[in-house]
């Protein structure tokens, strides 16, 4: 696999055109080359797992199995470089499905097989893009967990590979397949909400054990896995079971809070507005409570400036605050206009904060107060608990959309363009955290700029 940056000169006009189609909810088909791999209407889609960890077993597998019989998909293999996980995963799937599921030592062996049409990828954060590139270049469709990439070279290369191969890739930002969020998108884009003037987002827990695996770390021995293969193209370091199993706590394997939670929420900003990325980002935070050897922050506040790229006089801020040290506030996504508020936690629109008659009259203006209504029955409220499993309707809807698109060859809800867009915001946030500077983005080169330098 060639991991060199192959797409520095991404055409911004094409990117914005595709992004606007996605934002409009359009059904877009890939180029003609993708049709060569269409699965017949009655053919079974033979699917393999890449990375059989907690997210795969707790959420993706139940979501897949809930639709597999109806849509004629079947698990055939598990690829994992840790022998315990691959053998346990294969045994679990064989028992659940009643069909023999093979264990495979690595992805090279997996893609040498002739009985794999598609894959589910839920490996470590830093591996998603490179494993996705490997899958599509091997001719397989893929469901790839978020974040799509936390470095811009990986993001550019993955996006280029998907467009070159025409394979169907769904990113794990499952809000895009959730009816409540789809209704919010339609409402905002109808013009009834008015211009967005501010967005406040939070994701707060009080969990010292979040992303820790104290019971599992002692089980992993270097001789039972492939540590060199695990590290991919990162600088090679001695074996460390924590960096393997608790990767979310350690850069460059993950950035932690931004990789895991920011991308879910900032993705809705891009979707609702059609904007491809922030104009600038600043960030601050640190490790304030859980001093357990981690290097990634347990507390983060970042401010994102959004608006038309060619008009700095228009726009709005997104204030993003997340912590693992106190759960007050929980998960919040609040969109504001001069007429009121859209609360994606409660799935409601209210006139809260809107322009009242008193203050409108002072400036000889008309008051603006939104009408209150509910977007849905709250049945799809986001959970902050780990591994929500088969009860997670958002993941189930996103998985089904991908499975249907594998058959139809239509663009999925959370396409590679959505993943590329959230990767830009993620990389900008990481750069702001690491440099302490105001970070921008160079659309010509598709690179993050910090301190006047491309990073």
Order of alpha helices (4+ residues) and beta strands (2+ residues): alpha-beta-alpha-beta-alpha-beta-alpha-beta-alpha-beta-alpha-beta-alpha-beta-alpha-alpha-alpha-alpha-beta-beta-beta-beta-beta-beta-alpha-beta-alpha-alpha-beta-beta-beta
